[in-house]
Amino acid sequence: MEKFVISGGNRLKGEITPSGNKNEALPAIAAALLSEEPVILRNIPEIEDVKIMLELVRSAGASVDRIENGAYRISSGTHLRKELDRDLCRKIRASILFAGPLTAKNGELILPPPGGDVIGRRRIDTHFTAMNAMGIDHQFDGNFNLRISAGGIRGADIFLEEQSVTATENLMMLAALAKGTTRIENAACEPHVQGLAGMLQAMGARINGIGTNTLIVQGVERLRGADYTIGNDYLETWSYAGLAAIMGEGVLIRDSEALKMWKIRMVFEKLGVRIEEKPEGLFVAGNQQLRIKAEMFDAIPVIDDAPWPQFPTDLMSIAIVLAVNSAGTVVFFEKMYDGRMFFVDNLIAMGAKIILCDPHRVVVAGPSRLYGATLESPDIRAGMALIIASLSAEGTSTVYNIRQIDRGYEMIDGKLRGLGAEIQRVKI
C-alpha cells in the first residue's frame, strides 16, 4: 500500500498532457473481443483499472500483447471462456462491459457482480431490461452471479430507462453482431460513448446517430480487426484546469478538444476561472482572482450534474474544491449518485466552509483558508479533488487509499511534480 505526502503552497507552472480517456479505453478493451482478428488499441492509459480490465481479457481466454507504452494488441480468436474471474470483477465496475461482447460472441456468459467506486447505488437493471428485448435471458444464481444466455440475438426497438453510459455501450456492442436493426432511444452520448462507436465503425459496425440520444445499429455478420487510438481524457484535462486556476502561474494543458466542451467551460467560468484558447490546447493564466458569479438579482448560483452534454458528475468533486477557493457562495446539486458528496468531510477537516445539506446537496462559501490534514480518498475523482485541496493548503497533508486515484490518473504524482508540485509517493 502507498500514500501521498503533499506539501501545499507551491505555485505551479509549465505544460502538462492528459493521458488517454479511461472511460473510453475500458469499453474499447471489451469491444476488442467482438472480432476474431487482432485489434490494436493506442493511447491506453497505464492505470490500475486498465490493468484489471486486461487481466479480465486474459482470464476470458484472449491474448494481450503490449506493443509499446500505451499500445496493446488483443487477439481473441473464436473460442472464449463463458465465465469471468470473480475476484477480478469485484475490483472494477467496468467488468459489466463484458456482458455485451461475450454474450454476442459465446451466446452465454456467467458474470460475477461488478465492483467500482463507492459513490452510492449504481443500478445495472437498465442493461438487462434492454438486453431482454434482444432475445437474451438472465438470472441470478445463489452466488449473485448473472447467468446470461441467448437463443439468438436479434435487433429491437429499445428505450433506455435511464441514460446509462455502460448500458448504451453494452447494447451497441451487442447490436453490432445482432440480426437486424437495433434502435436505441434515450441513449447516452458522452464523448467516450462516441469514441466507442467510432472504434466499432472502424471494425466494420454500421452505426448511425453518433453523438445524439438515438442510435441506430444495423447488425453485421462479423467484425474485423482494427488499429484504433483512444481520445484524451477530458476529465483529467479539466482536473488540471481546476488546479491551475487555484495554484497556477500559467499552465498549458495540451488538449485542444476539451475547449469544445461548452457546459464544463461555462461551469468553470461561473466559478471564476479564466481560460484562454491556444493552438496547443487550454491555457489557464496565473494568479487568477477567483470569484463566483452570482445569478441575476444577486441570486446564489446552483451547479448541478446531468447526462451529456450537461455538466458531468465526475467533475463535481473538482468543482467543489474550486468553489472552496473562490469568493462567494454556491450550491452544488449532485443528482446522479447518493454517496459522492460525502468526501466533503475531508475538506471540512481542512477548514473549508461547507454545509452538507443532504446526500445530494452542499453549500460552499469561499474562499476558505485550508490547512494540511490526514485524508482518505473514497473514489477516483474525490481523490484528485483532495490532491488539489492539499496542494492549495498550508502545511503538509497525507492522502491514504491512493489506489483509488491510481485507478483513474496515470502517474499523477510525476505529472504534478513536473509543474512544480511537492508530492511524494510513500510506501506504508
C-alpha positions as CSV (number, residue, x, y, z in Angstrom):
1,M,0.0,0.0,0.0
2,E,1.0,3.6,-0.6
3,K,0.1,7.1,0.4
4,F,0.8,10.6,-0.9
5,V,2.6,13.1,1.2
6,I,1.8,16.6,-0.1
7,S,3.3,20.0,0.9
8,G,1.0,22.8,-0.1
9,G,1.7,26.3,-1.2
10,N,4.0,25.8,-4.3
11,R,3.0,27.8,-7.3
12,L,2.7,25.7,-10.4
13,K,3.9,26.5,-13.9
14,G,4.5,24.7,-17.2
15,E,2.8,22.2,-19.5
16,I,1.0,19.0,-18.9
17,T,-0.5,16.4,-21.2
18,P,-3.5,14.3,-20.2
19,S,-3.4,10.5,-20.8
20,G,-5.9,8.5,-22.8
21,N,-9.5,8.5,-21.7
22,K,-10.1,5.8,-19.1
23,N,-13.8,5.7,-19.8
24,E,-13.2,5.1,-23.5
25,A,-10.4,2.7,-23.0
26,L,-12.3,0.3,-20.8
27,P,-15.2,-0.4,-23.2
28,A,-12.7,-0.4,-26.1
29,I,-10.8,-3.3,-24.4
30,A,-14.1,-5.2,-24.0
31,A,-15.1,-4.5,-27.6
32,A,-11.9,-5.9,-29.0
33,L,-13.3,-9.4,-28.1
34,L,-16.0,-9.0,-30.7
35,S,-13.6,-9.7,-33.6
36,E,-11.8,-12.9,-34.3
37,E,-8.9,-10.8,-35.8
38,P,-6.4,-8.9,-33.7
39,V,-7.3,-5.4,-32.5
40,I,-4.7,-2.8,-31.7
41,L,-5.6,0.0,-29.2
42,R,-3.3,3.0,-28.7
43,N,-3.2,5.9,-26.2
44,I,-4.3,3.5,-23.5
45,P,-3.6,5.0,-20.0
46,E,-1.3,2.9,-17.8
47,I,-3.7,2.9,-14.8
48,E,-5.0,0.3,-12.4
49,D,-8.4,-0.1,-14.0
50,V,-6.8,-0.8,-17.4
51,K,-4.5,-3.4,-15.9
52,I,-7.5,-5.2,-14.3
53,M,-9.5,-5.0,-17.5
54,L,-6.7,-6.5,-19.5
55,E,-6.4,-9.3,-16.9
56,L,-10.1,-10.0,-17.3
57,V,-9.5,-10.3,-21.1
58,R,-6.7,-12.8,-20.5
59,S,-9.0,-14.7,-18.0
60,A,-11.6,-15.0,-20.8
61,G,-9.0,-16.8,-22.9
62,A,-7.8,-14.0,-25.2
63,S,-4.2,-12.9,-25.6
64,V,-2.9,-9.5,-24.8
65,D,0.5,-8.2,-26.1
66,R,2.0,-4.9,-25.1
67,I,3.4,-3.4,-28.3
68,E,4.8,-0.2,-26.6
69,N,3.9,2.2,-23.8
70,G,0.1,2.7,-24.1
71,A,-0.4,0.4,-27.0
72,Y,-1.8,-3.2,-26.8
73,R,-2.8,-5.9,-29.3
74,I,-5.7,-8.1,-28.2
75,S,-6.4,-11.3,-30.1
76,S,-9.5,-13.3,-29.0
77,G,-9.9,-15.9,-31.8
78,T,-13.1,-17.9,-32.0
79,H,-13.3,-19.5,-28.5
80,L,-13.6,-17.6,-25.3
81,R,-14.4,-18.8,-21.8
82,K,-18.0,-18.4,-20.6
83,E,-17.2,-17.4,-17.0
84,L,-15.2,-14.4,-15.8
85,D,-12.9,-14.3,-12.8
86,R,-14.9,-13.4,-9.7
87,D,-12.0,-11.7,-7.9
88,L,-11.1,-9.5,-10.8
89,C,-14.7,-8.5,-11.5
90,R,-15.0,-7.4,-7.8
91,K,-12.3,-4.9,-8.3
92,I,-13.8,-2.9,-11.2
93,R,-17.1,-1.5,-12.2
94,A,-16.3,-1.8,-15.9
95,S,-16.5,-5.7,-15.8
96,I,-20.2,-5.2,-16.6
97,L,-19.0,-4.1,-20.1
98,F,-18.2,-7.8,-21.0
99,A,-21.9,-8.6,-20.9
100,G,-22.5,-7.4,-24.4
101,P,-19.4,-8.6,-26.4
102,L,-19.1,-12.0,-24.6
103,T,-22.8,-12.8,-25.0
104,A,-22.6,-11.8,-28.6
105,K,-19.5,-14.0,-29.1
106,N,-20.5,-17.0,-27.0
107,G,-24.3,-16.9,-26.7
108,E,-23.9,-17.2,-22.9
109,L,-21.9,-15.8,-20.0
110,I,-21.6,-16.2,-16.2
111,L,-20.8,-12.7,-14.9
112,P,-19.9,-12.1,-11.3
113,P,-21.0,-8.8,-9.6
114,P,-19.1,-5.7,-10.7
115,G,-17.1,-3.6,-8.2
116,G,-16.0,0.0,-8.5
117,D,-16.2,3.3,-6.7
118,V,-18.3,3.7,-3.6
119,I,-20.4,6.7,-4.6
120,G,-23.8,5.3,-3.9
121,R,-26.1,2.8,-5.6
122,R,-25.2,2.0,-9.2
123,R,-28.0,0.2,-10.9
124,I,-27.5,-2.4,-13.7
125,D,-31.2,-3.1,-14.3
126,T,-31.2,-0.9,-17.4
127,H,-28.6,-3.2,-19.1
128,F,-30.6,-6.4,-18.8
129,T,-34.1,-5.0,-19.3
130,A,-32.9,-3.7,-22.7
131,M,-31.0,-7.0,-23.5
132,N,-34.2,-9.0,-22.8
133,A,-35.8,-7.2,-25.8
134,M,-32.9,-8.5,-28.0
135,G,-33.7,-12.2,-27.1
136,I,-31.4,-12.5,-24.1
137,D,-32.4,-14.1,-20.8
138,H,-30.7,-13.5,-17.4
139,Q,-31.0,-14.7,-13.9
140,F,-29.1,-14.5,-10.6
141,D,-27.8,-17.7,-9.1
142,G,-27.1,-18.3,-5.4
143,N,-23.7,-16.6,-5.5
144,F,-25.2,-13.5,-7.1
145,N,-23.6,-14.3,-10.4
146,L,-25.5,-13.3,-13.5
147,R,-26.2,-16.1,-15.9
148,I,-26.8,-14.7,-19.3
149,S,-28.0,-16.8,-22.3
150,A,-29.2,-16.0,-25.8
151,G,-31.1,-18.3,-28.1
152,G,-30.5,-15.9,-31.0
153,I,-29.6,-12.2,-30.7
154,R,-32.0,-10.0,-32.8
155,G,-32.4,-6.3,-33.3
156,A,-35.1,-4.5,-31.4
157,D,-36.5,-1.0,-30.7
158,I,-35.3,-0.1,-27.2
159,F,-36.0,2.9,-24.9
160,L,-33.5,3.0,-22.1
161,E,-35.0,3.5,-18.7
162,E,-32.1,5.9,-17.9
163,Q,-29.3,7.4,-20.0
164,S,-26.8,4.9,-18.8
165,V,-23.3,5.1,-20.4
166,T,-22.4,1.5,-19.8
167,A,-25.8,0.2,-20.8
168,T,-25.6,2.2,-24.1
169,E,-22.1,0.8,-24.7
170,N,-23.2,-2.8,-24.0
171,L,-26.1,-2.5,-26.3
172,M,-24.0,-1.0,-29.1
173,M,-21.5,-3.9,-28.9
174,L,-24.3,-6.5,-28.8
175,A,-26.3,-4.9,-31.6
176,A,-23.2,-4.7,-33.8
177,L,-23.5,-8.5,-34.3
178,A,-27.2,-8.9,-33.9
179,K,-29.6,-10.0,-36.7
180,G,-31.5,-7.0,-38.0
181,T,-31.6,-3.4,-36.8
182,T,-31.5,-2.1,-33.3
183,R,-32.8,1.4,-32.4
184,I,-31.6,2.7,-29.0
185,E,-33.6,5.7,-27.8
186,N,-32.6,7.8,-24.7
187,A,-29.0,6.6,-25.3
188,A,-26.1,8.2,-23.6
189,C,-23.9,10.4,-25.8
190,E,-20.8,11.2,-23.7
191,P,-17.6,11.7,-25.6
192,H,-16.4,8.2,-24.6
193,V,-19.6,6.6,-25.9
194,Q,-18.9,8.4,-29.2
195,G,-15.4,7.1,-29.1
196,L,-16.5,3.5,-28.7
197,A,-18.9,4.0,-31.6
198,G,-16.1,5.2,-33.7
199,M,-14.0,2.2,-32.8
200,L,-16.8,-0.2,-33.7
201,Q,-17.2,1.6,-37.0
202,A,-13.5,1.1,-37.7
203,M,-14.2,-2.7,-37.1
204,G,-17.0,-2.6,-39.6
205,A,-20.1,-1.9,-37.5
206,R,-22.9,0.1,-39.1
207,I,-23.9,2.8,-36.6
208,N,-25.9,6.0,-37.2
209,G,-26.8,8.8,-34.8
210,I,-23.4,9.0,-33.0
211,G,-23.4,12.0,-30.7
212,T,-27.2,12.0,-30.3
213,N,-29.6,10.3,-28.0
214,T,-30.9,8.0,-30.7
215,L,-28.5,5.3,-32.1
216,I,-29.4,3.0,-35.0
217,V,-27.2,-0.1,-35.3
218,Q,-27.6,-2.4,-38.3
219,G,-26.1,-5.8,-37.3
220,V,-23.4,-7.4,-39.4
221,E,-22.2,-11.0,-39.7
222,R,-18.7,-10.3,-38.4
223,L,-16.4,-7.5,-37.3
224,R,-12.8,-7.2,-38.5
225,G,-9.7,-6.2,-36.6
226,A,-8.7,-2.5,-36.3
227,D,-6.0,-0.1,-35.2
228,Y,-7.7,2.5,-33.1
229,T,-6.4,5.4,-31.0
230,I,-8.3,6.4,-27.8
231,G,-9.0,10.1,-27.3
232,N,-7.6,12.2,-24.4
233,D,-9.2,12.1,-21.0
234,Y,-11.2,15.3,-20.8
235,L,-11.9,14.7,-17.1
236,E,-8.1,14.7,-16.5
237,T,-7.8,17.9,-18.5
238,W,-10.4,19.7,-16.5
239,S,-9.0,18.4,-13.3
240,Y,-5.7,20.1,-14.2
241,A,-7.6,23.3,-15.2
242,G,-9.1,23.4,-11.7
243,L,-5.7,23.0,-10.1
244,A,-4.1,25.6,-12.4
245,A,-6.8,28.1,-11.6
246,I,-6.1,27.8,-7.9
247,M,-2.3,27.4,-7.8
248,G,-1.0,28.1,-11.3
249,E,1.3,30.8,-12.6
250,G,0.4,29.9,-16.2
251,V,-0.3,26.3,-17.1
252,L,-0.8,24.9,-20.6
253,I,-2.9,21.7,-20.9
254,R,-2.3,20.0,-24.2
255,D,-5.8,19.0,-25.2
256,S,-7.5,21.2,-27.8
257,E,-10.6,19.0,-27.9
258,A,-11.5,19.9,-24.3
259,L,-12.1,23.5,-25.4
260,K,-15.2,22.4,-27.3
261,M,-16.8,21.1,-24.1
262,W,-19.0,24.2,-23.6
263,K,-21.0,23.2,-20.5
264,I,-17.9,22.3,-18.5
265,R,-16.3,25.5,-19.6
266,M,-19.4,27.5,-18.6
267,V,-19.4,26.0,-15.1
268,F,-15.7,26.7,-14.6
269,E,-16.1,30.3,-15.7
270,K,-19.1,30.6,-13.3
271,L,-16.6,29.7,-10.6
272,G,-14.3,32.5,-11.7
273,V,-11.8,30.6,-13.9
274,R,-10.4,32.4,-16.9
275,I,-9.5,30.1,-19.8
276,E,-7.6,31.1,-22.9
277,E,-7.6,29.1,-26.2
278,K,-4.2,28.2,-27.6
279,P,-3.4,26.2,-30.7
280,E,-1.8,23.6,-28.5
281,G,-4.7,23.4,-26.0
282,L,-6.2,25.0,-23.0
283,F,-4.2,27.7,-21.2
284,V,-5.0,28.8,-17.6
285,A,-3.3,32.1,-16.8
286,G,-1.6,32.6,-13.5
287,N,-2.6,34.4,-10.3
288,Q,-6.4,34.3,-11.0
289,Q,-8.7,36.2,-8.7
290,L,-11.4,33.5,-8.4
291,R,-14.9,34.9,-7.7
292,I,-18.2,33.0,-8.1
293,K,-20.5,34.8,-10.5
294,A,-23.9,35.4,-8.9
295,E,-27.0,35.0,-11.0
296,M,-29.5,37.7,-11.9
297,F,-30.7,39.8,-8.9
298,D,-27.6,38.6,-7.0
299,A,-29.1,35.1,-6.5
300,I,-26.8,32.3,-5.3
301,P,-25.9,30.1,-8.3
302,V,-26.7,26.4,-8.4
303,I,-24.4,23.9,-10.2
304,D,-25.9,20.5,-10.9
305,D,-24.9,17.5,-13.0
306,A,-26.8,15.6,-15.7
307,P,-26.2,13.3,-18.7
308,W,-24.1,14.7,-21.5
309,P,-23.9,17.4,-22.8
310,Q,-24.7,18.8,-19.3
311,F,-22.1,19.1,-16.5
312,P,-20.7,15.6,-15.8
313,T,-20.9,14.0,-12.3
314,D,-17.2,13.0,-12.5
315,L,-16.2,16.7,-12.3
316,M,-18.4,17.6,-9.3
317,S,-15.7,16.9,-6.7
318,I,-13.2,19.1,-8.7
319,A,-15.7,21.9,-9.0
320,I,-16.4,21.9,-5.2
321,V,-12.7,22.3,-4.4
322,L,-12.6,25.2,-6.9
323,A,-15.6,26.8,-5.1
324,V,-13.8,26.4,-1.8
325,N,-11.0,28.6,-3.2
326,S,-13.4,31.2,-4.9
327,A,-15.0,34.2,-3.3
328,G,-18.8,33.8,-2.9
329,T,-21.4,31.2,-2.2
330,V,-22.7,28.4,-4.5
331,V,-24.9,25.4,-4.2
332,F,-23.9,22.0,-5.7
333,F,-26.7,19.6,-6.5
334,E,-25.4,16.0,-7.2
335,K,-28.4,14.3,-8.9
336,M,-26.9,11.1,-10.0
337,Y,-25.3,9.4,-7.0
338,D,-26.2,9.4,-3.3
339,G,-22.7,8.9,-2.0
340,R,-20.4,11.3,-4.0
341,M,-20.8,14.3,-1.7
342,F,-19.6,12.5,1.5
343,F,-16.0,13.3,0.6
344,V,-16.6,16.9,1.7
345,D,-15.9,15.8,5.3
346,N,-12.3,15.8,4.3
347,L,-12.5,19.3,3.1
348,I,-14.3,20.5,6.2
349,A,-11.5,18.9,8.3
350,M,-9.1,21.1,6.3
351,G,-11.0,24.3,7.1
352,A,-13.5,24.6,4.2
353,K,-16.8,26.4,4.9
354,I,-19.2,23.8,3.6
355,I,-22.7,22.7,4.7
356,L,-23.7,19.2,3.7
357,C,-27.5,19.7,3.4
358,D,-28.3,16.1,2.4
359,P,-26.6,13.3,0.4
360,H,-27.2,15.3,-2.8
361,R,-26.6,18.9,-1.9
362,V,-23.8,21.1,-0.4
363,V,-23.5,24.8,0.1
364,V,-19.9,26.2,-0.3
365,A,-18.9,29.6,1.0
366,G,-15.5,30.7,-0.1
367,P,-12.7,31.4,-0.1
368,S,-11.6,29.2,2.8
369,R,-8.1,29.0,4.2
370,L,-7.1,25.4,4.1
371,Y,-4.7,23.6,6.3
372,G,-2.9,20.3,5.9
373,A,-4.7,17.2,7.2
374,T,-4.8,13.4,7.1
375,L,-7.2,12.5,4.3
376,E,-8.6,9.4,2.7
377,S,-9.7,9.0,-0.9
378,P,-13.1,7.4,-1.3
379,D,-13.2,7.3,-5.1
380,I,-11.2,8.3,-8.1
381,R,-12.5,11.9,-8.6
382,A,-12.7,12.7,-4.9
383,G,-9.1,11.6,-4.6
384,M,-8.0,14.0,-7.3
385,A,-10.0,16.8,-5.6
386,L,-8.2,16.0,-2.3
387,I,-4.8,16.3,-4.1
388,I,-5.8,19.7,-5.4
389,A,-7.0,20.8,-1.9
390,S,-3.8,19.6,-0.4
391,L,-1.6,21.5,-2.9
392,S,-3.6,24.7,-2.1
393,A,-3.4,24.2,1.7
394,E,-0.9,25.5,4.3
395,G,1.3,22.7,5.6
396,T,1.5,19.1,4.8
397,S,-1.3,16.6,4.0
398,T,-1.2,12.9,3.8
399,V,-3.7,11.2,1.4
400,Y,-4.4,7.5,2.0
401,N,-6.2,4.9,-0.2
402,I,-4.4,6.4,-3.3
403,R,-5.1,3.1,-5.1
404,Q,-8.4,4.7,-6.0
405,I,-6.6,7.7,-7.6
406,D,-4.2,5.4,-9.5
407,R,-7.3,3.7,-11.0
408,G,-8.1,6.8,-13.0
409,Y,-5.0,9.0,-13.2
410,E,-1.8,7.8,-14.8
411,M,1.4,8.7,-12.9
412,I,-0.4,11.7,-11.4
413,D,2.4,12.4,-8.8
414,G,5.1,12.5,-11.6
415,K,3.0,14.8,-13.8
416,L,2.3,17.2,-11.0
417,R,5.9,17.3,-9.9
418,G,6.7,18.4,-13.5
419,L,4.6,21.5,-12.8
420,G,6.5,22.2,-9.5
421,A,4.2,20.4,-7.0
422,E,5.7,18.9,-3.9
423,I,4.1,15.5,-3.8
424,Q,5.7,12.2,-2.9
425,R,4.5,8.6,-3.1
426,V,5.4,6.8,0.1
427,K,5.1,3.1,0.9
428,I,3.1,2.3,4.0
